[in-house]
Amino acid sequence: QTQTFQKEKLLKESDGEALRQALSAADELRTRLQEQEEATEGLRKEVKRVQEAADYEKECSQRAADAQRVSDTARSAAEEHARALEKERDDIAAQCYEHA
């Protein structure tokens, strides 16, 4: 009976040690998982920041293109107006020469 008792005692001690090791490993895995979740959240925030920057850059680029189109249109209208004024001036000058 003493041997059986000692065997049971050893089994309980080894089971207790195995349980402690398993709990320790589980704690370590839990800690690693939490660290990875924090790192993942950090990456999500960085991705969001980069996406917002890309969206802002795209918006700025679009605004610059719009401004260039407005500028081109204004330049074209100014050139057309200048040609019309030159023609009007030439017509008036021609009329003056005819009457002179």
Contact map, one row per residue, 1 for C-alpha under 8 A:
1111100000000000000000000000000000000000000000000000000000000000000000000000000000000000000000000000
1111110000000000000000000000000000000000000000000000000000000000000000000000000000000000000000000000
1111111000000000000000000000000000000000000000000000000000000000000000000000000000000000000000000000
1111111100000000000000000000000000000000000000000000000000000000000000000000000000000000000000000000
1111111110000000000000000000000000000000000000000000000000000000000000000000000000000000000000000000
0111111111000000000000000000000000000000000000000000000000000000000000000000000000000000000000000000
0011111111100000000000000000000000000000000000000000000000000000000000000000000000000000000000000000
0001111111110000000000000000000000000000000000000000000000000000000000000000000000000000000000000000
0000111111111000000000000000000000000000000000000000000000000000000000000000000000000000000000000000
0000011111111100000000000000000000000000000000000000000000000000000000000000000000000000000000000000
0000001111111110000000000000000000000000000000000000000000000000000000000000000000000000000000000000
0000000111111111000000000000000000000000000000000000000000000000000000000000000000000000000000000000
0000000011111111100000000000000000000000000000000000000000000000000000000000000000000000000000000000
0000000001111111110000000000000000000000000000000000000000000000000000000000000000000000000000000000
0000000000111111111000000000000000000000000000000000000000000000000000000000000000000000000000000000
0000000000011111111100000000000000000000000000000000000000000000000000000000000000000000000000000000
0000000000001111111110000000000000000000000000000000000000000000000000000000000000000000000000000000
0000000000000111111111000000000000000000000000000000000000000000000000000000000000000000000000000000
0000000000000011111111100000000000000000000000000000000000000000000000000000000000000000000000000000
0000000000000001111111110000000000000000000000000000000000000000000000000000000000000000000000000000
0000000000000000111111111000000000000000000000000000000000000000000000000000000000000000000000000000
0000000000000000011111111100000000000000000000000000000000000000000000000000000000000000000000000000
0000000000000000001111111110000000000000000000000000000000000000000000000000000000000000000000000000
0000000000000000000111111111000000000000000000000000000000000000000000000000000000000000000000000000
0000000000000000000011111111100000000000000000000000000000000000000000000000000000000000000000000000
0000000000000000000001111111110000000000000000000000000000000000000000000000000000000000000000000000
0000000000000000000000111111111000000000000000000000000000000000000000000000000000000000000000000000
0000000000000000000000011111111100000000000000000000000000000000000000000000000000000000000000000000
0000000000000000000000001111111110000000000000000000000000000000000000000000000000000000000000000000
0000000000000000000000000111111111000000000000000000000000000000000000000000000000000000000000000000
0000000000000000000000000011111111100000000000000000000000000000000000000000000000000000000000000000
0000000000000000000000000001111111110000000000000000000000000000000000000000000000000000000000000000
0000000000000000000000000000111111111000000000000000000000000000000000000000000000000000000000000000
0000000000000000000000000000011111111100000000000000000000000000000000000000000000000000000000000000
0000000000000000000000000000001111111110000000000000000000000000000000000000000000000000000000000000
0000000000000000000000000000000111111111000000000000000000000000000000000000000000000000000000000000
0000000000000000000000000000000011111111100000000000000000000000000000000000000000000000000000000000
0000000000000000000000000000000001111111110000000000000000000000000000000000000000000000000000000000
0000000000000000000000000000000000111111111000000000000000000000000000000000000000000000000000000000
0000000000000000000000000000000000011111111100000000000000000000000000000000000000000000000000000000
0000000000000000000000000000000000001111111110000000000000000000000000000000000000000000000000000000
0000000000000000000000000000000000000111111111000000000000000000000000000000000000000000000000000000
0000000000000000000000000000000000000011111111100000000000000000000000000000000000000000000000000000
0000000000000000000000000000000000000001111111110000000000000000000000000000000000000000000000000000
0000000000000000000000000000000000000000111111111000000000000000000000000000000000000000000000000000
0000000000000000000000000000000000000000011111111100000000000000000000000000000000000000000000000000
0000000000000000000000000000000000000000001111111110000000000000000000000000000000000000000000000000
0000000000000000000000000000000000000000000111111111000000000000000000000000000000000000000000000000
0000000000000000000000000000000000000000000011111111100000000000000000000000000000000000000000000000
0000000000000000000000000000000000000000000001111111110000000000000000000000000000000000000000000000
0000000000000000000000000000000000000000000000111111111000000000000000000000000000000000000000000000
0000000000000000000000000000000000000000000000011111111100000000000000000000000000000000000000000000
0000000000000000000000000000000000000000000000001111111110000000000000000000000000000000000000000000
0000000000000000000000000000000000000000000000000111111111000000000000000000000000000000000000000000
0000000000000000000000000000000000000000000000000011111111100000000000000000000000000000000000000000
0000000000000000000000000000000000000000000000000001111111110000000000000000000000000000000000000000
0000000000000000000000000000000000000000000000000000111111111000000000000000000000000000000000000000
0000000000000000000000000000000000000000000000000000011111111100000000000000000000000000000000000000
0000000000000000000000000000000000000000000000000000001111111110000000000000000000000000000000000000
0000000000000000000000000000000000000000000000000000000111111111000000000000000000000000000000000000
0000000000000000000000000000000000000000000000000000000011111111100000000000000000000000000000000000
0000000000000000000000000000000000000000000000000000000001111111110000000000000000000000000000000000
0000000000000000000000000000000000000000000000000000000000111111111000000000000000000000000000000000
0000000000000000000000000000000000000000000000000000000000011111111100000000000000000000000000000000
0000000000000000000000000000000000000000000000000000000000001111111110000000000000000000000000000000
0000000000000000000000000000000000000000000000000000000000000111111111000000000000000000000000000000
0000000000000000000000000000000000000000000000000000000000000011111111100000000000000000000000000000
0000000000000000000000000000000000000000000000000000000000000001111111110000000000000000000000000000
0000000000000000000000000000000000000000000000000000000000000000111111111000000000000000000000000000
0000000000000000000000000000000000000000000000000000000000000000011111111100000000000000000000000000
0000000000000000000000000000000000000000000000000000000000000000001111111110000000000000000000000000
0000000000000000000000000000000000000000000000000000000000000000000111111111000000000000000000000000
0000000000000000000000000000000000000000000000000000000000000000000011111111100000000000000000000000
0000000000000000000000000000000000000000000000000000000000000000000001111111110000000000000000000000
0000000000000000000000000000000000000000000000000000000000000000000000111111111000000000000000000000
0000000000000000000000000000000000000000000000000000000000000000000000011111111100000000000000000000
0000000000000000000000000000000000000000000000000000000000000000000000001111111110000000000000000000
0000000000000000000000000000000000000000000000000000000000000000000000000111111111000000000000000000
0000000000000000000000000000000000000000000000000000000000000000000000000011111111100000000000000000
0000000000000000000000000000000000000000000000000000000000000000000000000001111111110000000000000000
0000000000000000000000000000000000000000000000000000000000000000000000000000111111111000000000000000
0000000000000000000000000000000000000000000000000000000000000000000000000000011111111100000000000000
0000000000000000000000000000000000000000000000000000000000000000000000000000001111111110000000000000
0000000000000000000000000000000000000000000000000000000000000000000000000000000111111111000000000000
0000000000000000000000000000000000000000000000000000000000000000000000000000000011111111100000000000
0000000000000000000000000000000000000000000000000000000000000000000000000000000001111111110000000000
0000000000000000000000000000000000000000000000000000000000000000000000000000000000111111111000000000
0000000000000000000000000000000000000000000000000000000000000000000000000000000000011111111100000000
0000000000000000000000000000000000000000000000000000000000000000000000000000000000001111111110000000
0000000000000000000000000000000000000000000000000000000000000000000000000000000000000111111111000000
0000000000000000000000000000000000000000000000000000000000000000000000000000000000000011111111100000
0000000000000000000000000000000000000000000000000000000000000000000000000000000000000001111111110000
0000000000000000000000000000000000000000000000000000000000000000000000000000000000000000111111111000
0000000000000000000000000000000000000000000000000000000000000000000000000000000000000000011111111100
0000000000000000000000000000000000000000000000000000000000000000000000000000000000000000001111111110
0000000000000000000000000000000000000000000000000000000000000000000000000000000000000000000111111111
0000000000000000000000000000000000000000000000000000000000000000000000000000000000000000000011111111
0000000000000000000000000000000000000000000000000000000000000000000000000000000000000000000001111111
0000000000000000000000000000000000000000000000000000000000000000000000000000000000000000000000111111
0000000000000000000000000000000000000000000000000000000000000000000000000000000000000000000000011111
